[in-house]
Amino acid sequence: MRFLIPATLAFATGIAALVFWPTGITVPAPLAPCTDRVFLEGDGAFSWGSVTRWRKGHLTAFHVIATGKVSSGPAVTSIGSLEATDFAFLTGSDPKADPASVPPLAGRVTLEGFPARATFRESVSGDVYAPDTVPPGVWIVLDHPEPLVGGFSGGCVRDGQGRVVAIIMGASTMNLDGQPRHFARVIPIRAALREIQGEEPTAPAAFAGKPLPPAPRWPDTRNDP
């Protein structure tokens, strides 16, 4: 059986070479979180939501910060709000930024926010589905088997390259092809920039023939019962 010894050594040497041979594959670093949790108090009411990290400041849904002051979380206040559109530019953000500097909302996306009153982030993937009947809202159809809950309001939407491109405003559910599907209504950041700089809100390019979810549930779930 001596003839087996060189073969065994050669096999072991080959395995070692495979283990230590450089593959040339670079594993991308995980993306940093794009949301923070805020709790607010005002007029005896208690509410909560998410705020999105954007450049040197934060953004959120207007209804998240409309009725109170931040009591826990980043010390942010509105520096420019679009009440009808439900969008707020917060401390440190730049409402005068060039809208074209923000990538358009399209294709595969990831949503990040804080479910209900939780202090942990959750990420949900989905696809851009169709513009809402009220511009500049856009519906995202989610992969998630459960609907989003109210704490996601103000959370971020990232495109396929990890860039923050929109803010979460609401959620809804409808039957699609005989199955319940869950949706998120979001506002593209570039659309909010155009509006706060004086342009009328407009819908993105149409997605012909797609049924739209019912009106969003939020912000009705915002306040502590």
N, C-alpha and C positions, 0 to 999 in steps of 0.2 A: 504493500500500500504506500510505499515511499513516493511513488510518482504523483500521489495526490497532494503532497505538501507544497510543491511549487505552485500548483494550480490554486490552492487555497490562499496562499500568500498573495498571488496575483489578484485574486478576487477581492481580498481585503484591501489591497492597495488601491484598486479601482474604486471601491466604495469611499475610501478616504479622499480620493481625488474629487469625487462628486460632491462630497460634503464641503470641502474647502475651496473648490474652484469658484471664482467670482461669477455670479450669474448676470451682472449688468442690469438687474431689475431694481429700480428705485421705488420704495414704498412711500407714497405721499404721507406727509404728516397729517394727523387728524385736524379737522377744522376747529378753530376756537368757537365757543358758544356765541350765538348772535343775539341772545335775549337775556333780559334780567327780569326778576320778579318785583312787582311793586304792590304794596298794600296802602290803601288810602282811607282817610277819615274826613267827614264833613257833614255838618248839620245833623249829627247824631247817627249818620249812616256809615256803614263800613263796606268797602268794595275792594276789588283786587283785579289784577290783570298782568299783562306782559308789556315790556318796552323793548324795542329793537335797537341794538347797537348799530349805528350808522355813522361812519367816518369818525368825527371827534365827539359825537353826541348820541342822542337817541331819537327815535320816532315811535309813535304808537297810534292806536285808534283814538279818536277824539272822545268817545264815550268812556274810555278807561280813566281819563283824567278830568272829566267834565264836572264832577260833583264833589271833589274832595282834594285834599293835599296829601302828598306822599308822606306816609308815616314810617314806612319801612321800604328800603330799596334805594336805588340811586336818587340823589337829591335833584330831581328834574321838575321843571315847570314848562308850560307851553310858551314858545316864542313865536308861534304862528299856527293858527288852527283853521281848518276847513270843516266847519260844523256839519254842513249838509253832506259833504263827501265822507265825513267821519274819519278825518286824518288830522294828526297833530305833529308838528315839528317841535321837538323838545330841546332843552338846554344843550348847547354845544353843537347842534346840527346846523346845516347851512341851507335855509330856504331859498337862497339866491344861487345855488349851484346850477350848473348847466344841465338841463334835463337829459341831453344827449350823453352825458357822462355816466348815466345809469343804464345798464343793459336792459333791453326789452324783456317783458315777461313772456316766455314761450317754452313749450316742450315739457320735459321732465323737471320736476321741482321737489324740494324738501321743505316742509314746514316745521318750525320749532316754536314751542311755547310751554307754558306751565299749566297743566290741567287743573281746573277748579282752583282750590286754594293751596295746592301742593307747592312745595319748595324745590322740587326736582324738575328738570327739563324733560320734555318728551319730543321726539322727532317722528314725523309722519311723511311718507312719500306720496306723490300723486302726479297728475298730468293736467296741464292747462286744458280746460274743457270748452268754455264759451264766455263771451262778454255778457254781463248782466244787462237787464233792460234799463237800469239806471247807471249811466256812465259816471266815473270810469271803472266801475266794479268789474271784476273778472271771477268766474267760477273755476275752482280746481276740483277735479274728481279724485278722491282719495283711494289709496290702496287699503287703508285701515278698515278692519271689520266693524269698528265701533265709531259712532259720530264724535266729532270734537266737542269739548265742553267749554264753557264760557271763559275759563282762565286763559285760553289761547288768544283771546283778543289782544291785539297789539304785538303779537309775535311776528317773527320774520319768515319770509319766503326766500329760499335760495334757488338759483338756477343750477343747471347741470355742472357748472364750473365752480359752484360754491359761493357765488356772488349774491349779495342781498339785493333783491329786486322788487319786493312788495311787502305789504303789511297785512296781517290777518284781521278781518273785520267781523265775520260772522260765519255761521254754519247752518247746513240744512241737509235733509235727506229726502230722496224720492226713489220710486221704483224705476229702474232702467233695465230694459230687456228682461223684465220679469223678476229682477232681483233688487233688493234695497241697496242703494249706493249712497255713500256719504260725500258731501261737498263742503268746501270752504269758500267763502266770498272774500276776496282780497282786493287791495288797491295798489296798482303799480306805483312805485316811487316816482318814476319819471312823469307820470300823469299828474301826481300831486304837486310836483315842482312846477309843471306848466301852469296848473291852476292857480297856485299861490303867487305866481309871477304875472297873473292877469289874463290868462287864456280861459275860455269856457271849457268845462270838462267834456271830453269826447270819448266815445267807446273805441277800444282797440279794433283791429281788423276782425270782421265778422266770421263766425264759424257757422256756415249755412246749415240749416236743418236740424240743429241740436236742441232738444227740449231743455228748458231751464228749470233748475230746482225752485221750490217755493221760496218765499221771502225768508231771510235769515232769522234765526231764533234770537240772536243777541241784539241789543244788550239786556234783554229782559232778565237774564239769569245773573246779573252782575251783583246785586245787593245781597247781603247776608240775611236769610229769613229770620 
